[in-house]
Amino acid sequence: MYILQFDGLFRRLPAESDEYPGIMCFGWLICRDDTFLAQGYGGFAHWKLATSNGAEYLALIAGLEALIELKATNEPVLIQGDARTIIDQMQSRVLTHSPRVQQFRRKARKLCRDLTDIHWDWTPRRNNRNADRLTRQALDFIRSHNPSYFSPDITRHFPPDSRKGLQPIYHESTLPSNGRLSFTLN
């Protein structure tokens, strides 16, 4: 059985405007029969709609894409995360009201169609430490390599025309086949 663990993290950026810019970091890892197979982490910025749920969905989407890349489509898959809302939304137990989160959910549901045997499991944060560690690693990388995101005058560094939509900041994945995985959210 494949196991996908995912985690997301949202950080509001310092800004004096009403735009509430934020960074959504994510991490995921995949194991099969207690053997580590792949991992990934990264971050996106969004100037109006960055949220914790968005970050969790980014992690789930990247992990699902990796499962498909690993050709886990006909095997049982256990998906674990510490965001109960996301687990419940993916099982259609809870409605999704935010238009941005609905977009993420649609993307994740579309990817799930390629997997034939999915099981969902909410897990407490203390049992999701490996995915959480990757998420924090992404945040640390962004802080050290893109300090302008954490500047007190962030709007000076990013003009209005560069603040549209989801902005990828960083993404790294390792897979056994080719060592890298491309990540898209279209």
C-alpha positions as CSV (number, residue, x, y, z in Angstrom):
1,M,0.0,0.0,0.0
2,Y,1.2,3.5,-0.8
3,I,1.0,6.1,1.9
4,L,0.9,9.8,1.1
5,Q,1.4,12.2,4.0
6,F,0.8,15.9,3.3
7,D,1.0,19.2,5.2
8,G,0.6,22.9,4.5
9,L,1.5,26.1,6.3
10,F,0.3,29.7,5.8
11,R,2.3,32.8,6.8
12,R,0.9,36.3,6.4
13,L,3.4,38.7,5.1
14,P,3.9,42.2,6.5
15,A,1.9,44.7,4.5
16,E,0.1,47.9,5.3
17,S,-2.5,47.5,2.6
18,D,-5.8,45.6,2.6
19,E,-4.4,43.0,0.3
20,Y,-3.3,40.6,3.0
21,P,-0.4,38.9,1.1
22,G,0.6,35.5,2.2
23,I,2.9,32.6,1.6
24,M,1.6,29.0,1.4
25,C,4.2,26.4,2.0
26,F,3.7,22.7,1.6
27,G,5.4,19.3,2.1
28,W,4.5,15.8,1.2
29,L,6.1,12.4,1.3
30,I,5.3,9.0,-0.1
31,C,6.1,5.5,1.4
32,R,5.2,2.1,0.2
33,D,5.2,-0.8,2.6
34,D,7.4,1.2,5.1
35,T,9.9,2.1,2.4
36,F,10.4,5.8,1.7
37,L,9.9,6.6,-2.0
38,A,9.6,10.3,-2.7
39,Q,9.2,13.7,-1.1
40,G,8.6,17.3,-2.1
41,Y,8.2,20.7,-0.6
42,G,7.8,24.3,-1.8
43,G,5.9,27.5,-1.5
44,F,3.6,29.9,-3.4
45,A,2.6,33.5,-2.7
46,H,-0.8,34.9,-3.3
47,W,-1.7,38.5,-2.7
48,K,-5.4,38.1,-1.8
49,L,-6.4,34.6,-1.2
50,A,-3.6,32.8,0.6
51,T,-4.9,30.6,3.4
52,S,-4.1,27.6,5.5
53,N,-6.5,25.5,3.6
54,G,-5.0,26.6,0.4
55,A,-1.6,25.5,1.6
56,E,-2.9,22.1,2.7
57,Y,-4.4,21.6,-0.8
58,L,-1.2,22.6,-2.5
59,A,0.5,19.8,-0.5
60,L,-2.2,17.3,-1.4
61,I,-2.1,18.2,-5.1
62,A,1.7,17.9,-5.3
63,G,1.6,14.6,-3.5
64,L,-1.2,13.2,-5.8
65,E,0.8,14.3,-8.8
66,A,3.8,12.4,-7.5
67,L,1.7,9.3,-6.9
68,I,0.5,9.4,-10.5
69,E,4.2,9.9,-11.6
70,L,5.1,6.8,-9.6
71,K,2.4,4.9,-11.4
72,A,0.5,4.1,-8.2
73,T,-2.8,4.3,-10.0
74,N,-3.9,0.7,-9.6
75,E,-2.7,0.1,-6.0
76,P,-4.3,1.0,-2.7
77,V,-3.4,4.5,-1.4
78,L,-3.8,5.8,2.1
79,I,-3.8,9.6,2.2
80,Q,-3.0,11.1,5.6
81,G,-3.1,14.7,6.7
82,D,-3.6,16.7,9.8
83,A,-6.1,19.1,8.3
84,R,-9.4,17.5,9.1
85,T,-11.3,20.1,6.9
86,I,-9.3,19.0,3.8
87,I,-9.8,15.3,4.5
88,D,-13.6,15.9,5.1
89,Q,-13.9,18.0,2.0
90,M,-12.2,15.4,-0.2
91,Q,-14.7,12.8,1.1
92,S,-17.6,15.2,0.4
93,R,-18.5,15.3,4.1
94,V,-18.0,19.1,4.4
95,L,-18.8,21.8,1.8
96,T,-16.2,24.1,0.3
97,H,-17.3,27.7,0.3
98,S,-14.3,29.7,-0.7
99,P,-13.9,30.1,-4.5
100,R,-10.1,29.6,-4.3
101,V,-10.4,26.6,-2.1
102,Q,-13.0,25.2,-4.5
103,Q,-10.5,25.5,-7.3
104,F,-7.9,23.6,-5.3
105,R,-10.4,20.9,-4.4
106,R,-11.5,20.4,-8.0
107,K,-7.8,20.0,-9.0
108,A,-7.3,17.4,-6.2
109,R,-10.5,15.5,-7.1
110,K,-9.5,15.4,-10.7
111,L,-6.2,13.9,-9.8
112,C,-7.9,11.4,-7.5
113,R,-9.8,10.0,-10.5
114,D,-6.5,8.5,-11.7
115,L,-6.2,6.5,-8.5
116,T,-8.5,3.5,-8.2
117,D,-8.4,2.7,-4.4
118,I,-8.1,5.7,-2.1
119,H,-8.5,5.7,1.6
120,W,-8.5,8.9,3.7
121,D,-7.2,9.3,7.2
122,W,-7.1,12.3,9.4
123,T,-4.1,12.1,11.6
124,P,-3.1,14.3,14.6
125,R,-0.3,16.7,13.9
126,R,2.1,14.8,16.2
127,N,1.8,11.8,13.8
128,N,2.4,14.0,10.7
129,R,5.8,15.3,11.7
130,N,7.7,14.2,8.6
131,A,5.4,16.2,6.3
132,D,5.4,19.1,8.7
133,R,9.2,19.1,8.7
134,L,9.3,19.4,4.9
135,T,6.8,22.2,5.0
136,R,8.9,24.1,7.5
137,Q,12.0,23.4,5.4
138,A,10.3,25.1,2.5
139,L,9.5,28.1,4.7
140,D,13.1,28.3,5.9
141,F,14.4,28.1,2.3
142,I,12.1,30.9,1.2
143,R,13.1,33.1,4.1
144,S,16.8,32.6,3.4
145,H,16.7,32.9,-0.4
146,N,13.8,35.3,-0.9
147,P,14.0,37.7,2.0
148,S,12.1,40.4,0.1
149,Y,8.9,38.4,0.9
150,F,9.5,39.1,4.6
151,S,10.5,42.8,4.2
152,P,8.5,45.4,6.2
153,D,7.9,47.2,2.9
154,I,6.9,44.2,0.8
155,T,4.7,46.2,-1.5
156,R,7.8,48.2,-2.6
157,H,9.5,45.0,-3.8
158,F,6.5,43.6,-5.6
159,P,4.7,46.1,-7.9
160,P,0.9,45.6,-8.4
161,D,1.3,44.0,-11.8
162,S,3.4,41.1,-10.3
163,R,0.8,40.3,-7.6
164,K,-1.7,38.6,-9.8
165,G,-2.7,35.0,-9.1
166,L,-0.7,32.2,-7.5
167,Q,3.0,32.9,-7.7
168,P,5.4,30.0,-7.4
169,I,8.4,30.8,-5.2
170,Y,10.1,27.5,-4.8
171,H,9.5,23.8,-5.3
172,E,11.7,20.7,-4.9
173,S,10.8,17.1,-5.3
174,T,12.7,13.8,-5.4
175,L,11.4,10.7,-7.1
176,P,13.2,7.5,-7.8
177,S,12.6,7.5,-11.6
178,N,14.1,10.8,-12.7
179,G,15.0,12.6,-9.5
180,R,12.6,15.5,-10.2
181,L,8.9,16.2,-10.5
182,S,7.4,19.1,-12.3
183,F,4.5,20.7,-10.4
184,T,1.6,22.6,-12.0
185,L,-1.7,23.9,-10.7
186,N,-3.6,24.5,-13.9
